[in-house]
């Protein structure tokens, strides 16, 4: 998934990313929140689904 907007994690179980970053290993946790591996390749966490495009 490619980030459409910047996102700053608000909880410890979330990831932050910048517009244009690629998030991999996507898991569809719910309709609104997905889990994935941040572009640094080290951090796995939740993020809002509407901030990315598959």
Long-range contacts (C-beta under 8 A, 24 or more apart in sequence): 1-26, 1-34, 1-36, 1-52, 1-53, 1-54, 2-52, 2-53, 3-51, 3-52, 4-51, 4-52, 4-53, 5-51, 7-47, 7-48, 7-51, 9-45, 9-47, 11-46, 13-45, 13-46, 14-45, 14-46, 14-47, 15-43, 15-44, 15-45, 15-46, 15-47, 17-47, 17-51, 23-47, 23-52, 26-54
